[in-house]
Amino acid sequence: MEIILALGIGVLAGSGVWLLLRPRTFQVIIGLTLLSYAVNLFIFAMGRLRTGAPAILEVDRSGDLTHYADPLPQALILTAIVISFATTALFLVVLLVARGLTGTDHVDGAERES
Amino acid sequence: MIAWTDHLLIMPVVLPLVTGTVMLLIDERRHGLKAAINIGAIIALTGTGLALLGLANAPPTEPTATQVGVYRLGDWPVPFGIVLVVDRLAALMLVMTSVLALASVVFSLARWHRAGAHFHSLFQFLLVGLNGAFLTGDLFNLFVFFELLLAASYGLMLHGSGTARVQAGLHYIAVNLAGSLLFLIGVSLLYAVAGTLNMADLATRIPLIPASDRMLLEVGAAALGIAFLVKAGMWPLGFWLPSAYSVATPPVAAIFAILSKVGVYAVLRLSLLLFSEGDTNLAPFGQQWLLYGGMATIAFGAIGVLAAQDTARLAGFAVLISSGTVLAAIGTGHPGVTASALFYLISSTLAISAFFLLVELIERGRGPGADILAVTLEVFGEEGEVDVEAVEEVGIATPVTLAVLGLSFIGCALVLAGLPPLSGFIAKFALLTALLSTPGAEAVVSPASWALLALLIVSGLATLIAMSRAGMRVFWIPLERAVPQVRLVELAPIAALLLACAVLTVRAEPILQYVQATARSVHNPHTYVRGVLATPSEQSAPRGGDS
C-alpha cells in the first residue's frame, strides 16, 4: 500500500509541477489543483498509514494510538481542502477576468512573438 | 493579570472579524458609514495593540511571572489546544499593523475606497489574518491565518480592477498558492517527525529527535522557510513582488508593505524558536542561507531601484531592500544585530508605506507616459526645450501642495536612504555599529559582516541616487503638467507616517531599548517556551511530565 500511495503522490505532484510551469492559465490552475491533491495525500501519509483503524475513540477500547489512526492529519486535510478549494475558485475568477481583459489565455497576457 | 486583560489578547483577531462580517451586511452604497466603522475598529485595534505592548513590556511583578501572555482558545490544556501568545515581538508588529492600516484607510477615503466592492470588509479580513499570524502559537493555525490574509489580499490586490492589476494579480495568486502548498508540506513533515504543532512544544521536542529523523526535520523546516521567504520576497523568490506592489491601488500597496514583513516575522520567530533550544549542532541551521540570500536580495533591490522606470516600481524595489536587510541581519545570528534590524524594520516599513501613498499623489498631475519621458529625457538630450520653459517658470510661486509633496518626498528619501536627521539614519547607524561590534569568539569582524556592511552602504547610496533622480524629474522639470488636485485627507496620512519616523528619531532611546529587549527574548526562547507550556488550565490539573 505504501508504494501505491507514494507513486500516487509522486505522479500527482510531478504532473502538477509540470502543468504549473506551462504558459496557459488553464494549465496553471489544473496544475495547482493536482499539486494540492498531492499535498493532501502527503499530509495523510505523515499521520502514518493504517488500515481499518478508526480515528474516533470507541467506548470499549483504551485510548491508545496502537488501536487508532492519528486523527490530527485528517483534520488538517479537511482544513486544507476547504482553503485550497476556496482559493482555486477565486483563481478561476481571476483567470476568466484576465481572459476577458487581455483576449488571450497566456499567463503574461500576451502571446509570445515567434 | 486580571480577567479583562486576559481577554484583550483575542481582541485583535475577533474585532476585525466581527467588523468585517457586519460590514458585509451593509449596503455597498453607504460608503460613509462603512468607512466610519472601519476607522473606528482600527482605532480600537491600535488601542488594544498599545495595551498589549504595555503588558508585554511591563517588568514581571513577581519573579516567577512570565513575560508572555497566553490565551487558550476553548481553555484546552496547552499542547492540545490552540494558543495565542503575545510577547514583545508580537505586540510590536500588532501596533505597527494598526498604524499602517489607519494611514491607508484614511488615505482611501478621498476616492479609492469607492473603486470596487467590499473594500472595507476585505481590509478588516486582511487585519484578522495579519494579527492572527503575529499572535498565534500554533503552526497549523499560522497556516490558516496566512491563508486568511492572502485571500483578503487577493481581493485587495484586484481592487480597482484594470488589465495591469488583473495580470499582476494572476501571478501574485499563483505564486502564493504554490507557496501555501509548500507551507503545508513543511507543517506536515514537522508534525510527522515531532508529533506536535504547538510552537513551544516543538521547541522542546526538536532537540530530542533521533539523528535518523533529523534529515526529515530539516527538509520540513526548509520547505516551511521557503514558503515564508516567498512572502518576504527574498531573491530569487521575490520577482513577483515589485510588479504586484507597484500596480496595486495606493492604499492597498501601503498596507502590503507590512505583508512582506509577515514572512520576515515568521522566519525570525520560528528559526530562533525551533533551532536554538539546547542543541548546539542545530543552531546554525539555515542561517547561512538567510545571510547570503538576504545579501543577494539587497543587491537585487539596489539594482532594481536604479533601473526602475517609474516611481511605483522604485517603491516596490525599496520593499525588497528592506526585506533583504532584515533577513541578512537575522542571518548573522547576533541579538544586537537583530535588535537594530527590528528598529530598521519599523522605520523602513513606515517610510515605504508613506512612499506608496505619495507616489499616487505626485503621479496624479502627470500624463501617462510622463514617467518614461522623465527617465529617458537625458538620453534623448532635450535639454534646450527644458531651458526655455524653465525661464518662463521663473517668478511663479510654487504652489503649496507641490511644496508639501516635495517635502514629503524628501522625507521618504531621507528615511529610505538612511540619511540624517530622520529615523532611517539611526536605524542604519545602529545596524552598522552592531555589525562591527558583534560579540563572539572571534574578535575580528567576519568577511560576511564586512560584505553586508558594504552592501548596506551601497544600497543606501543607490536608493539616494534613484530617489533624487526621480524627485528632480518629478518636481523640478516642468513637463506639461497641472498641479495635482490633492485633498487634505490624502496628505494627512503621509504626514502622520513621516511624523512617526520623526518620533522614532527623537524618542530613539526607549524604542531601541525595547527592540533590544525584544531581540534578547527572541534569541533566548526559554522564557517563551516556559511561559506557554507552564500556563495552567483553569479546569484541569497541571499536566504531568509527559514531555
Contacts between the chains, C-beta under 8 A, distances in Angstrom:
chain1	res1	chain2	res2	distance
A	20	B	174	7.6
A	20	B	178	6.6
A	25	B	170	6.9
A	28	B	174	5.8
A	32	B	174	7.1
A	32	B	177	5.3
A	32	B	178	7.0
A	32	B	181	7.8
A	35	B	178	7.2
A	35	B	181	5.4
A	36	B	181	6.1
A	39	B	181	4.9
A	39	B	184	5.0
A	39	B	185	5.9
A	42	B	184	7.9
A	42	B	185	6.2
A	42	B	188	6.2
A	43	B	184	6.4
A	43	B	188	4.2
A	46	B	188	4.1
A	46	B	189	6.6
A	46	B	191	5.9
A	46	B	192	3.8
A	47	B	191	7.9
A	47	B	192	7.6
A	48	B	192	8.0
A	72	B	191	7.2
A	72	B	197	7.7
A	73	B	188	6.8
A	73	B	191	7.0
A	76	B	140	5.9
A	76	B	184	8.0
A	76	B	187	7.6
A	76	B	188	7.0
A	76	B	191	7.8
A	79	B	140	7.4
A	79	B	144	6.5
A	80	B	184	5.7
A	83	B	144	7.4
A	83	B	147	4.8
A	83	B	180	7.7
A	84	B	177	7.7
A	84	B	180	7.7
A	84	B	181	7.9
A	86	B	151	6.8
A	87	B	147	7.2
A	87	B	150	7.6
A	87	B	151	6.3
A	87	B	154	7.5
A	87	B	173	7.4
A	87	B	177	5.8
A	87	B	180	7.6
A	88	B	177	7.7
A	90	B	151	6.9
A	90	B	154	5.8
A	90	B	155	7.9
A	90	B	173	7.2
A	91	B	173	5.2
A	91	B	174	7.3
A	91	B	177	6.7
A	94	B	154	7.5
A	94	B	158	6.7
A	94	B	166	6.4
A	94	B	169	5.8
A	94	B	170	5.5
A	94	B	173	6.1
A	95	B	170	6.9
A	97	B	158	7.9
A	97	B	161	7.7
A	97	B	166	5.2
A	98	B	166	4.9
A	98	B	167	6.3
A	98	B	170	5.2
A	101	B	162	7.9
A	101	B	163	4.6
A	101	B	166	5.6
A	101	B	167	7.9
A	102	B	163	6.1
A	102	B	167	6.9
A	107	B	170	6.7
A	107	B	171	7.3
A	107	B	174	7.7
A	108	B	167	7.5
A	109	B	163	7.0
A	109	B	167	4.5
